[in-house]
């Protein structure tokens, strides 16, 4: 809330500066500014940010309460105590990164589902497009504005957790830990951006904001609940027999993993787990021969990043794909009033 | 004044199998108030969208202010103010903020925009409501805010799509007068688009009739009625108190159709004569009211009333659109 009020004040100051002096902004920037101030002052955003802030602080609280129990002597992640703030939980409340993976889609959807159709329904779309701006400015500016809001929000939350943790446990994060947290936040932004773009896509396709919101939620539910069931069914159907060779089992595991990796949430959780738990060395199945002789130890940041690079690429690709489809269909659409 | 500000040449727009605009040729001169009239679905809005470069024509060319709208829409949109049908504003911004937003999109410096927006709000009679959220505006207020919104970018041309929709009759007159007053003041070219002919009839210099994507007639109302009614723009209706025997021209009967016809035909300018019971309807090429009255009285037909009808846009409109629907 404090954060929201601070932003609101900032917007007000920006507006005042704008009204007084004679500077001219590029139309693109004008739209972005307006969209950001619209988002930040909307009830929808205030409610969302309250929910997200509350849950995050809840998870931080459980993490702090349990942090003294998790440091075990043989834990390869013990050196990264600070990162545990984001990952541990006692089972009552999910940890910070699980919360983000759960509420991120909600954030993206709620910021994007009425991007284009509400403008059309209000009758403002044709008015804005008859101003001397390129048509893609509108959709690009709206995307940039929402992404800015999301980035600021996630960075603020991530750093708030870091700051509070710093005060509570009194241990400084190492530069590597800090960088890992920054990358974690960046991946989170990317993940929310995917949902944002999906919502924008639906807002271009459907005339009614309610329809597009419902469709987004339907996709989200499908991905979080039903897709897992379907993959389980397939897994049972193609499960190799007990007599199967290692190679067959290996391939079976690969297929299931590939199926799961269609899910953006799977990609996200793999990427964040690797970033926040440096001991994770592989995201696929490993054979016994590969493990034999390996000393459990944390990976350096560069190696962790290398490990999740395919996941990040996949997320970027999904995001870009959604945006391209919505961009093209918006550019082709004939804009009539209401 | 002779400069052409809007030039449409062979403009065609086809949606699938439906031709929305069919080889439209239209020129609008600078400083003119032009009304494009037509029923719903005639292709008026499509034409406007093509003028603004918001949709691409299938063939033909559009030039506004000498700039091709299809290839260079931004330059056109800088010079043209467009008030869409059912204009909408951001509900949670005030009227003034909405205007300022448009000004910013048009790269008008902030301090200048503020002065201008306040001035325009005053002109359209919304200065009391300028701090009110646009969501609380009435339909008429929204239209006036729309007019201010169109004017804030200092356009050369303003295009108004169904500007009178949803305003009460008194408001319509005020609104149209406001538009014309403001446009004359600034020397703007105005293009109205409407299906309410008598509303725009009073304020427009020239009218174009647009049906099924085709411009079927254009010109001022006088020229239009002359061209449409083939030299007989006056209709004079006379009521007489003598029963006319239509059936036969009996020798004893004085008041027969043939006799009346004979009398009326002698009057200069009478084109057609139609007699039904005790009502005579004539179409004339000139105002022959007094001559007809004189002839009828002198003949002792007992004139009850005499009614001169001049064709308005209404008649032109209905005549055309009745015809237009026949073709469907």
Interface residues (C-beta under 8 A of the other chain):
Chain A: X18 X19 X20 X21 X22 X23 X24 X25 X26 X27 X30 X31 X34 X38 X41 X122 X123 X124 X126 X127 X128 X129 X130 X131 X132 X133 X134 X334 X335 X336 X337 X338
Chain B: X45 X49 X52 X54 X55 X74 X75 X77 X78 X80 X81 X82 X84 X85 X86 X87 X88 X89 X90 X91 X92 X100 X101 X102 X104 X105 X106 X107 X108 X109 X110 X111 X112 X114 X146 X149 X153 X161
